[in-house]
Amino acid sequence: MLRWTITFIIIAVIAAVLGFGGIAGAASGIAKILFFVFIVLFIISLIRGGLKK
């Protein structure tokens, strides 16, 4: 799933360079959502990993 995040971030950057249009808004929106999802998953994994010790 991390590959998808990187892919959408790259698409968002390319679309931003070319000018924000329909695809740029969608790609940057998806990248933002995936970014926050992975932040939450990272925090959860830190908490669960810390509790197992």
Gaussian input, Z-matrix of N, CA and C with variables (Angstrom, degrees):
# hf/3-21g

backbone

0 1
 N
 C     1     B1
 C     2     B2     1     A1
 N     3     B3     2     A2     1     D1
 C     4     B4     3     A3     2     D2
 C     5     B5     4     A4     3     D3
 N     6     B6     5     A5     4     D4
 C     7     B7     6     A6     5     D5
 C     8     B8     7     A7     6     D6
 N     9     B9     8     A8     7     D7
 C    10    B10     9     A9     8     D8
 C    11    B11    10    A10     9     D9
 N    12    B12    11    A11    10    D10
 C    13    B13    12    A12    11    D11
 C    14    B14    13    A13    12    D12
 N    15    B15    14    A14    13    D13
 C    16    B16    15    A15    14    D14
 C    17    B17    16    A16    15    D15
 N    18    B18    17    A17    16    D16
 C    19    B19    18    A18    17    D17
 C    20    B20    19    A19    18    D18
 N    21    B21    20    A20    19    D19
 C    22    B22    21    A21    20    D20
 C    23    B23    22    A22    21    D21
 N    24    B24    23    A23    22    D22
 C    25    B25    24    A24    23    D23
 C    26    B26    25    A25    24    D24
 N    27    B27    26    A26    25    D25
 C    28    B28    27    A27    26    D26
 C    29    B29    28    A28    27    D27
 N    30    B30    29    A29    28    D28
 C    31    B31    30    A30    29    D29
 C    32    B32    31    A31    30    D30
 N    33    B33    32    A32    31    D31
 C    34    B34    33    A33    32    D32
 C    35    B35    34    A34    33    D33
 N    36    B36    35    A35    34    D34
 C    37    B37    36    A36    35    D35
 C    38    B38    37    A37    36    D36
 N    39    B39    38    A38    37    D37
 C    40    B40    39    A39    38    D38
 C    41    B41    40    A40    39    D39
 N    42    B42    41    A41    40    D40
 C    43    B43    42    A42    41    D41
 C    44    B44    43    A43    42    D42
 N    45    B45    44    A44    43    D43
 C    46    B46    45    A45    44    D44
 C    47    B47    46    A46    45    D45
 N    48    B48    47    A47    46    D46
 C    49    B49    48    A48    47    D47
 C    50    B50    49    A49    48    D48
 N    51    B51    50    A50    49    D49
 C    52    B52    51    A51    50    D50
 C    53    B53    52    A52    51    D51
 N    54    B54    53    A53    52    D52
 C    55    B55    54    A54    53    D53
 C    56    B56    55    A55    54    D54
 N    57    B57    56    A56    55    D55
 C    58    B58    57    A57    56    D56
 C    59    B59    58    A58    57    D57
 N    60    B60    59    A59    58    D58
 C    61    B61    60    A60    59    D59
 C    62    B62    61    A61    60    D60
 N    63    B63    62    A62    61    D61
 C    64    B64    63    A63    62    D62
 C    65    B65    64    A64    63    D63
 N    66    B66    65    A65    64    D64
 C    67    B67    66    A66    65    D65
 C    68    B68    67    A67    66    D66
 N    69    B69    68    A68    67    D67
 C    70    B70    69    A69    68    D68
 C    71    B71    70    A70    69    D69
 N    72    B72    71    A71    70    D70
 C    73    B73    72    A72    71    D71
 C    74    B74    73    A73    72    D72
 N    75    B75    74    A74    73    D73
 C    76    B76    75    A75    74    D74
 C    77    B77    76    A76    75    D75
 N    78    B78    77    A77    76    D76
 C    79    B79    78    A78    77    D77
 C    80    B80    79    A79    78    D78
 N    81    B81    80    A80    79    D79
 C    82    B82    81    A81    80    D80
 C    83    B83    82    A82    81    D81
 N    84    B84    83    A83    82    D82
 C    85    B85    84    A84    83    D83
 C    86    B86    85    A85    84    D84
 N    87    B87    86    A86    85    D85
 C    88    B88    87    A87    86    D86
 C    89    B89    88    A88    87    D87
 N    90    B90    89    A89    88    D88
 C    91    B91    90    A90    89    D89
 C    92    B92    91    A91    90    D90
 N    93    B93    92    A92    91    D91
 C    94    B94    93    A93    92    D92
 C    95    B95    94    A94    93    D93
 N    96    B96    95    A95    94    D94
 C    97    B97    96    A96    95    D95
 C    98    B98    97    A97    96    D96
 N    99    B99    98    A98    97    D97
 C   100   B100    99    A99    98    D98
 C   101   B101   100   A100    99    D99
 N   102   B102   101   A101   100   D100
 C   103   B103   102   A102   101   D101
 C   104   B104   103   A103   102   D102
 N   105   B105   104   A104   103   D103
 C   106   B106   105   A105   104   D104
 C   107   B107   106   A106   105   D105
 N   108   B108   107   A107   106   D106
 C   109   B109   108   A108   107   D107
 C   110   B110   109   A109   108   D108
 N   111   B111   110   A110   109   D109
 C   112   B112   111   A111   110   D110
 C   113   B113   112   A112   111   D111
 N   114   B114   113   A113   112   D112
 C   115   B115   114   A114   113   D113
 C   116   B116   115   A115   114   D114
 N   117   B117   116   A116   115   D115
 C   118   B118   117   A117   116   D116
 C   119   B119   118   A118   117   D117
 N   120   B120   119   A119   118   D118
 C   121   B121   120   A120   119   D119
 C   122   B122   121   A121   120   D120
 N   123   B123   122   A122   121   D121
 C   124   B124   123   A123   122   D122
 C   125   B125   124   A124   123   D123
 N   126   B126   125   A125   124   D124
 C   127   B127   126   A126   125   D125
 C   128   B128   127   A127   126   D126
 N   129   B129   128   A128   127   D127
 C   130   B130   129   A129   128   D128
 C   131   B131   130   A130   129   D129
 N   132   B132   131   A131   130   D130
 C   133   B133   132   A132   131   D131
 C   134   B134   133   A133   132   D132
 N   135   B135   134   A134   133   D133
 C   136   B136   135   A135   134   D134
 C   137   B137   136   A136   135   D135
 N   138   B138   137   A137   136   D136
 C   139   B139   138   A138   137   D137
 C   140   B140   139   A139   138   D138
 N   141   B141   140   A140   139   D139
 C   142   B142   141   A141   140   D140
 C   143   B143   142   A142   141   D141
 N   144   B144   143   A143   142   D142
 C   145   B145   144   A144   143   D143
 C   146   B146   145   A145   144   D144
 N   147   B147   146   A146   145   D145
 C   148   B148   147   A147   146   D146
 C   149   B149   148   A148   147   D147
 N   150   B150   149   A149   148   D148
 C   151   B151   150   A150   149   D149
 C   152   B152   151   A151   150   D150
 N   153   B153   152   A152   151   D151
 C   154   B154   153   A153   152   D152
 C   155   B155   154   A154   153   D153
 N   156   B156   155   A155   154   D154
 C   157   B157   156   A156   155   D155
 C   158   B158   157   A157   156   D156

   B1=1.4476
   B2=1.5288
   B3=1.3245
   B4=1.4584
   B5=1.5228
   B6=1.3174
   B7=1.4644
   B8=1.5215
   B9=1.3348
   B10=1.4662
   B11=1.5130
   B12=1.3308
   B13=1.4596
   B14=1.5203
   B15=1.3153
   B16=1.4617
   B17=1.5266
   B18=1.3221
   B19=1.4655
   B20=1.5197
   B21=1.3364
   B22=1.4557
   B23=1.5258
   B24=1.3211
   B25=1.4616
   B26=1.5276
   B27=1.3344
   B28=1.4622
   B29=1.5246
   B30=1.3400
   B31=1.4582
   B32=1.5241
   B33=1.3328
   B34=1.4610
   B35=1.5284
   B36=1.3217
   B37=1.4721
   B38=1.5260
   B39=1.3262
   B40=1.4643
   B41=1.5221
   B42=1.3402
   B43=1.4609
   B44=1.5277
   B45=1.3350
   B46=1.4621
   B47=1.5252
   B48=1.3136
   B49=1.4669
   B50=1.5231
   B51=1.3173
   B52=1.4641
   B53=1.5228
   B54=1.3013
   B55=1.4646
   B56=1.5143
   B57=1.3170
   B58=1.4548
   B59=1.5252
   B60=1.3186
   B61=1.4591
   B62=1.5114
   B63=1.3060
   B64=1.4601
   B65=1.5185
   B66=1.3414
   B67=1.4643
   B68=1.5231
   B69=1.3249
   B70=1.4641
   B71=1.5219
   B72=1.3082
   B73=1.4542
   B74=1.5151
   B75=1.3179
   B76=1.4636
   B77=1.5213
   B78=1.3302
   B79=1.4599
   B80=1.5252
   B81=1.3244
   B82=1.4615
   B83=1.5174
   B84=1.3121
   B85=1.4689
   B86=1.5171
   B87=1.3273
   B88=1.4673
   B89=1.5227
   B90=1.3262
   B91=1.4642
   B92=1.5255
   B93=1.3235
   B94=1.4631
   B95=1.5243
   B96=1.3227
   B97=1.4692
   B98=1.5194
   B99=1.3305
   B100=1.4606
   B101=1.5202
   B102=1.3316
   B103=1.4457
   B104=1.5230
   B105=1.3184
   B106=1.4619
   B107=1.5282
   B108=1.3309
   B109=1.4635
   B110=1.5227
   B111=1.3358
   B112=1.4598
   B113=1.5192
   B114=1.3244
   B115=1.4627
   B116=1.5268
   B117=1.3307
   B118=1.4702
   B119=1.5277
   B120=1.3338
   B121=1.4668
   B122=1.5249
   B123=1.3276
   B124=1.4524
   B125=1.5263
   B126=1.3206
   B127=1.4623
   B128=1.5204
   B129=1.3335
   B130=1.4670
   B131=1.5341
   B132=1.3353
   B133=1.4669
   B134=1.5290
   B135=1.3331
   B136=1.4620
   B137=1.5268
   B138=1.3178
   B139=1.4587
   B140=1.5290
   B141=1.3238
   B142=1.4702
   B143=1.5074
   B144=1.3209
   B145=1.4589
   B146=1.5197
   B147=1.3015
   B148=1.4570
   B149=1.5202
   B150=1.3242
   B151=1.4629
   B152=1.5174
   B153=1.3342
   B154=1.4661
   B155=1.5248
   B156=1.3063
   B157=1.4775
   B158=1.4874
   A1=110.74
   A2=116.18
   A3=119.72
   A4=110.77
   A5=117.39
   A6=120.80
   A7=110.76
   A8=116.26
   A9=120.05
   A10=110.44
   A11=117.15
   A12=120.77
   A13=110.35
   A14=116.10
   A15=120.36
   A16=110.37
   A17=116.95
   A18=121.12
   A19=110.97
   A20=116.83
   A21=119.60
   A22=111.92
   A23=117.63
   A24=119.54
   A25=109.89
   A26=117.05
   A27=120.46
   A28=110.67
   A29=116.95
   A30=120.74
   A31=110.32
   A32=116.82
   A33=120.75
   A34=111.14
   A35=116.66
   A36=119.68
   A37=110.58
   A38=117.43
   A39=120.73
   A40=110.40
   A41=116.62
   A42=120.12
   A43=110.92
   A44=117.17
   A45=120.10
   A46=110.70
   A47=116.46
   A48=120.09
   A49=109.99
   A50=116.87
   A51=121.20
   A52=112.21
   A53=117.67
   A54=120.76
   A55=109.91
   A56=115.13
   A57=119.09
   A58=110.15
   A59=114.14
   A60=121.39
   A61=109.30
   A62=117.22
   A63=121.50
   A64=112.57
   A65=117.19
   A66=120.37
   A67=111.24
   A68=116.91
   A69=119.74
   A70=110.30
   A71=116.65
   A72=120.02
   A73=111.77
   A74=116.30
   A75=120.63
   A76=111.03
   A77=117.39
   A78=120.91
   A79=110.96
   A80=117.01
   A81=118.26
   A82=110.77
   A83=117.77
   A84=120.83
   A85=111.65
   A86=116.31
   A87=120.41
   A88=110.31
   A89=117.25
   A90=120.57
   A91=111.17
   A92=116.92
   A93=120.44
   A94=110.99
   A95=116.38
   A96=120.41
   A97=110.04
   A98=117.16
   A99=120.50
   A100=111.70
   A101=117.44
   A102=120.95
   A103=110.40
   A104=117.18
   A105=120.15
   A106=112.12
   A107=117.34
   A108=120.01
   A109=109.84
   A110=117.36
   A111=119.94
   A112=112.33
   A113=118.20
   A114=120.31
   A115=109.60
   A116=116.40
   A117=120.79
   A118=110.56
   A119=117.22
   A120=120.25
   A121=111.10
   A122=117.88
   A123=121.60
   A124=110.65
   A125=116.98
   A126=120.78
   A127=110.69
   A128=116.40
   A129=119.96
   A130=110.39
   A131=116.45
   A132=118.87
   A133=111.59
   A134=116.70
   A135=119.08
   A136=111.32
   A137=116.15
   A138=120.47
   A139=110.42
   A140=117.11
   A141=120.61
   A142=111.40
   A143=117.48
   A144=120.73
   A145=111.41
   A146=116.89
   A147=121.32
   A148=113.06
   A149=116.25
   A150=120.09
   A151=112.25
   A152=117.53
   A153=120.86
   A154=111.95
   A155=118.29
   A156=120.87
   A157=112.24
   D1=-26.01
   D2=177.75
   D3=-64.32
   D4=-33.04
   D5=177.42
   D6=-62.31
   D7=-39.25
   D8=178.41
   D9=-63.17
   D10=-39.92
   D11=179.08
   D12=-62.07
   D13=-47.54
   D14=179.78
   D15=-63.03
   D16=-41.06
   D17=179.14
   D18=-60.46
   D19=-47.02
   D20=-178.08
   D21=-69.73
   D22=-32.00
   D23=176.66
   D24=-66.66
   D25=-41.95
   D26=178.06
   D27=-63.48
   D28=-42.79
   D29=177.76
   D30=-61.82
   D31=-41.18
   D32=-179.98
   D33=-64.39
   D34=-40.54
   D35=179.31
   D36=-66.30
   D37=-44.02
   D38=179.08
   D39=-62.71
   D40=-42.84
   D41=179.48
   D42=-65.92
   D43=-34.71
   D44=178.60
   D45=-66.79
   D46=-37.75
   D47=178.36
   D48=-65.14
   D49=-39.17
   D50=-178.41
   D51=-81.14
   D52=-10.15
   D53=-179.80
   D54=112.65
   D55=133.58
   D56=-176.73
   D57=-71.22
   D58=116.67
   D59=177.29
   D60=-129.19
   D61=-151.97
   D62=-178.87
   D63=-65.47
   D64=-48.35
   D65=-177.94
   D66=-70.70
   D67=-31.67
   D68=-179.83
   D69=-67.00
   D70=-43.44
   D71=179.14
   D72=-63.30
   D73=-42.36
   D74=179.94
   D75=-66.48
   D76=-44.91
   D77=-177.53
   D78=-66.80
   D79=-41.90
   D80=179.74
   D81=-69.72
   D82=-33.53
   D83=176.34
   D84=-64.51
   D85=-44.35
   D86=178.43
   D87=-65.29
   D88=-40.49
   D89=179.35
   D90=-63.24
   D91=-40.36
   D92=178.48
   D93=-64.67
   D94=-44.07
   D95=-179.98
   D96=-62.02
   D97=-47.66
   D98=-179.51
   D99=-64.36
   D100=-35.77
   D101=177.81
   D102=-60.03
   D103=-48.86
   D104=-178.85
   D105=-68.90
   D106=-33.95
   D107=176.10
   D108=-62.42
   D109=-43.93
   D110=-179.19
   D111=-70.48
   D112=-31.20
   D113=174.70
   D114=-62.91
   D115=-45.65
   D116=179.37
   D117=-63.34
   D118=-44.64
   D119=179.07
   D120=-63.53
   D121=-37.35
   D122=178.19
   D123=-63.96
   D124=-44.71
   D125=179.34
   D126=-64.20
   D127=-41.34
   D128=178.43
   D129=-62.79
   D130=-42.42
   D131=-179.81
   D132=-66.77
   D133=-33.86
   D134=175.48
   D135=-65.11
   D136=-42.24
   D137=-179.57
   D138=-66.66
   D139=-46.96
   D140=-179.09
   D141=-66.34
   D142=-37.99
   D143=178.17
   D144=-67.99
   D145=-35.00
   D146=178.63
   D147=-71.33
   D148=-29.19
   D149=-178.66
   D150=-78.33
   D151=-22.74
   D152=-177.76
   D153=-75.93
   D154=-18.68
   D155=-176.66
   D156=-72.75

